[in-house]
Every structure is written in C-alpha cells, then in structure tokens.
Amino acid sequence: MAVDSENGASNGASSYWKKKVNRSEKWEKIHKELLVVHTDCMLLQIKSQCICCGFSLPTIRCLDCGSQALFCEKDFLERHKNAVFHSPEIWNGRCFVPYAANLPVLVHYNHKIPNCVKRTREITVIGMRGGPQLFKIEFCSCESDTITLLRHRLWGSSPEIPSVAFKLDVMEWLRALVLECQVSVKGFVNALAIRLSKIENMSSKKVNGVYQALITDAFTMYMRHKYQLQQLQHIDPDLDDGTECPACHVIKEDIDINAKDLAVGGSQLVLSENSKIFSFDANFGLVRKKSSGKSPGEPFHRGRYFLDQTEVDAFVSNYVCHSKKGAGDCSDFQAGSNRSKSRTEKLDETAVFGCACSRHEFPHRFFSLKHGERLGYAVYLMEKLLQEHPHKISIMYDIACVLSAHLKLEYGPRTAAGIGLTDGETVERLWSYLRKFSSISKMMTPQRRVDLLTDALLHYASRLRKRLGKHFVQKMAKTESTKQDSKAQFQELTRSLQEPVDVTKISQWRCEEKETCRRNDVSSNEKDNYILTLFQLYQKQSASEPSEESAESSAELSVKRKLVLEQMRAVAAERSFSLMQLAEAPHQGAVCGPPGHLPSHPATES
C-alpha cells in the first residue's frame, strides 16, 4: 500500500495522519511473513504428533477443536463421540480434504411411547463451512422427524421426512443477515458455496435443492419459530409481543389519576394527554409485482403491525374526498399521484403506508397501498388510531395541508401544546431502513411480504428498545442546551422593543395569528389554477419528440416557461405579503374596518 507523503505534509502532518502512515508501514512490513505462515498452516508438519497419545503420526485435523488439534484416527473417533457435528479434515499426502468419519448413530432417547418403532436413515447436514456432511440419525414413530432433528440442534428442510437439515447457527446467521443487511436467501446460499475452499469444492458432495429448501418453508418457519421463542408468548400470552413503544405507554387510568391530582400543573396534564404522537407517511419503494403470485393462507404476523388489507381496500373504495381538487401548493402531491399511474401497471401493491411514534420512532401500524397516496388511507388510519387510543392524540402528516389551507399555522407542531420540538421525520428514518427490503420483497406473495416486513419492523423496534436509555440521556442534554439557547435568543430579540414582551404577550400573538388564518382562506384561486395548468401544458409540449418541433419553437416554449415561472413567483410573493398585512392589521387602527370586515385579498381577486 503506497502512502502519499506529500499529501500528508500538506495536511500539516496531523497526529491522525502520522498514525495512519505508521499503521500502513507496519502492515507492509509483516505482509510477506503472513503469507508464509498461512501457507505452513495448510500443511501437515513433519514433526507433528497426536494431541491425545503424543506418539502416533496424526493424519486428521479438526479446526473446530482448535488451531493445533491433530489426531490419529483412533483417538479422533474416541474423542468425537459427543462432537459429531465438527468438520474434520484428513491429510491425503498433499493437502487436507474433508473427512467422512464413520461416527456412531445419533440416538433418540426422549421417547414419548415405550418400545416405539425405530428406524435409522442418513441426513445431509449443512453447516457454516458450507460443505455437506452425512450423518446417521435414529428416528422413531412417536414424533415427527423434524422434531427429532431439532433435539440434535438441526433445522429440517421439510415438516415430515426431511432429507436435508441445517445447523441452528446457519439459520441464525441467515436470519441476522436478512434483518440487518437485507441479504436474499439466494445470495446467502451462494455465499456458503464461495466460503468453501477450492479443494473442498472438488471433493465435497454437491447437494441439490438447498436454496429450494430454504425458500419454500424452512426459513420462513424458522423466523416464526425464533420470534415466538424470543417473546415467550407460548408460555404466557400476556407477555409483550414487541410492538408497543415502552416509553410512551400511558393508559387511561393514569390520565384520570393525574387529572384528579391538584398538584399536577396544567402543562404537565397536557403532556400526559398528548403522550401519543404519530407521524404518517408512505414509502413508494416497497412495491409488490402482480406476477409474484397469491398466498395460500393468512400471514403469521397478521394484525401485529399490518392491518387487514381487505378492510383497508373496502374503506378506500367507498371513501369520498371532500378536499378542494387541485389546491394550489398541493398540486405537486396530485402530480405525484398521476406520475405513479404510468409506472404501476405491473404492480399489485404500489407502496406501504403507516405511522410511527414521533417521540421515540417505534413503528405502530401499516398497510399496503393499491393506488397513489390518497387521503382515504390517512383517514382510515386515523380512525383506527382513535379506536385504539380514545384519549387525545396528535398526528403529523406531510400532505395534511390538503384538508385545510391554514392547517400548518393553526395546528403545526411548533404551536400545538404538548409537542415541543418533536418533528415529523420519524417515519422517514424508519423508511431508510425498511426500503432496503424492496429488492427481496417485490417478488414475494402477499403473505410472505407481510411476514418479512413485520419481522423487519420487530427487529427495528428491538434495536430502538436497546438504546432507549442512552437516547433519553441525549435528549435531556439537548433539551437543556436548547432551553438556554432559546432564552438567550429571546432576550436578544426583545431587547430592542419599546414594549415589554412576556409569555402572556406571546400567547396573545399566537391567538391573533391563528384567528387571522381562520378568517382568510389562502388556498388557490382561478389565477393560481390557470398558471399551474399553463405551466403543465408547456411542460408536456416540451417533452414531445424532437422531430415534432423546430429549434425555434423549442426556444419559444423555453421563454414561455420562464415567463410562467416568474408569474408563479410573483403570485406567491403577493400572497405572502397579503398574509403579513392581515397579521399586522389588528395592531394598526387605520387599516382595520368595522367588525367582520377584512381588506380585499390581492391574491383572491380575479
């Protein structure tokens, strides 16, 4: 590895750069020696001895027992009676190759029925080394072969008479890679094959159907089995299933007790009642193709995170939207919905819509979309949340402005009581993790897609739960720092004002701001709609084939688009200035008219 010393000198020869150069030089110094030592480790040394008897020339190596674990054949068989799943190698005079030891039959002792019928057959076992091993295992008629394999810490490839089994550490490693690195089962099987050395690939017996065994039911059932084993709900059904946010779990009885306690202040009561804050959003990267098939049954995780899709589809199909069509600033949302129609002809499910706890990022409720991001989906989810949480809740949604033009100012998170600095980007952070499953979930059946995404959400929630304590400490430190900074900025802003400003005055300003928003609808008018429609027309004309228009007409369209953009900016500035005038009107007697009278809105004049 070459190091650019001139670059290091130009950086001022910092201590970090010196450590980097020093570390690189040390690696270069021992690189050749590492190659020599590793080559020697692959050979059988002439003076080697059996680690058990110390006399016989060893011919068998077991790296599972240790780096220097060399045995003669007699001692190896004696030593490995209770370690049958090791992966030994034998010296053939030139190199070490996999050794098929004649180990004893694995006997089943936990019989449920005395004197039951027993049988012995060979099972191909896949371990972390990747190569298959043959073992003779005793089965009986008193239980399933797959259950007997689990007693030997093996996971069968089928529920009845499996011929292939996987070591539990292989299944656990696959589960971790899928949830943390979004590795496909096909990629994992290929990685196991690559992990074999060239000599093992030539000498090992090839096993067909490893991928097919995992992709059909074996891995799906192991994920289900592992979840139940972790939550222990098969022992006690009242135990937590891993879906609830432990940091904001407030039951109604607690709120009633706080309300009766005279020592509790008003602000604290508001925080208690608004303890549930949810963020809504849709992820259009998590699609499912129509060609991926249908499910034979219901998902195992049905209702745990994902709601009943049939109920969702029925609600949205009967929902009538009362929002204003093409409402000014929300035209981008409508255009995004139109764009999705041309790209989703081959999709059965176009996205995943859901919500998460805004304070602590815990996922909560989800379902699939069959169309664009319609308001009916958000309304359905709100109704479900109100059924689950009858007390007051707060909701953050990035396109909720289509319901009311003044929603952001009147009900925004910075003006609503009890929300503080909680932002609405919680679901975006969740999507950054979940959208990585798109490549492996788009070709799944609906059942398996729901189960995989639910397992991913459970894993995400588990990670959040582990760092919740540290997260609270960081939040507390940030809160104290923000409090001091805000106090200093407030004093700096109010120092130059002639009239003293206190909390009461600020509350009065907030009420006046909300009242101004209620009295004036700043939604789009005919002028706004005309400009937006004209701009879309010019966009479509410019996107046509080059042969359909000359260079002069293309330049003319470009000029027209620029003029329309300037008009759009002028209208936006005009509306903003008008809103500022309305906000200042209560403080200027000359501007105010009689009660109920408002000055004409320049942006609403046709």
Secondary structure as GFF3:
##gff-version 3
##sequence-region A 1 606
A	DSSP	alpha_helix	5	10	.	.	.	ID=ss1
A	DSSP	alpha_helix	15	41	.	.	.	ID=ss2
A	DSSP	beta_strand	60	61	.	.	.	ID=ss3
A	DSSP	beta_strand	70	71	.	.	.	ID=ss4
A	DSSP	alpha_helix	73	79	.	.	.	ID=ss5
A	DSSP	beta_strand	89	91	.	.	.	ID=ss6
A	DSSP	beta_strand	96	98	.	.	.	ID=ss7
A	DSSP	beta_strand	118	126	.	.	.	ID=ss8
A	DSSP	beta_strand	132	140	.	.	.	ID=ss9
A	DSSP	alpha_helix	145	151	.	.	.	ID=ss10
A	DSSP	beta_strand	154	156	.	.	.	ID=ss11
A	DSSP	beta_strand	164	167	.	.	.	ID=ss12
A	DSSP	alpha_helix	168	181	.	.	.	ID=ss13
A	DSSP	alpha_helix	185	195	.	.	.	ID=ss14
A	DSSP	alpha_helix	198	203	.	.	.	ID=ss15
A	DSSP	alpha_helix	210	213	.	.	.	ID=ss16
A	DSSP	pi_helix	214	218	.	.	.	ID=ss17
A	DSSP	alpha_helix	219	231	.	.	.	ID=ss18
A	DSSP	alpha_helix	252	260	.	.	.	ID=ss19
A	DSSP	alpha_helix	266	273	.	.	.	ID=ss20
A	DSSP	beta_strand	277	283	.	.	.	ID=ss21
A	DSSP	beta_strand	288	289	.	.	.	ID=ss22
A	DSSP	three_ten_helix	290	292	.	.	.	ID=ss23
A	DSSP	alpha_helix	309	318	.	.	.	ID=ss24
A	DSSP	three_ten_helix	328	330	.	.	.	ID=ss25
A	DSSP	alpha_helix	331	341	.	.	.	ID=ss26
A	DSSP	beta_strand	347	349	.	.	.	ID=ss27
A	DSSP	beta_strand	351	357	.	.	.	ID=ss28
A	DSSP	beta_strand	363	369	.	.	.	ID=ss29
A	DSSP	alpha_helix	375	388	.	.	.	ID=ss30
A	DSSP	beta_strand	394	397	.	.	.	ID=ss31
A	DSSP	three_ten_helix	400	402	.	.	.	ID=ss32
A	DSSP	alpha_helix	407	411	.	.	.	ID=ss33
A	DSSP	alpha_helix	426	434	.	.	.	ID=ss34
A	DSSP	three_ten_helix	435	437	.	.	.	ID=ss35
A	DSSP	alpha_helix	438	441	.	.	.	ID=ss36
A	DSSP	alpha_helix	446	466	.	.	.	ID=ss37
A	DSSP	alpha_helix	468	494	.	.	.	ID=ss38
A	DSSP	alpha_helix	503	519	.	.	.	ID=ss39
A	DSSP	alpha_helix	526	542	.	.	.	ID=ss40
A	DSSP	three_ten_helix	546	548	.	.	.	ID=ss41
A	DSSP	alpha_helix	551	584	.	.	.	ID=ss42
A	DSSP	three_ten_helix	585	587	.	.	.	ID=ss43
A	DSSP	three_ten_helix	602	604	.	.	.	ID=ss44
###
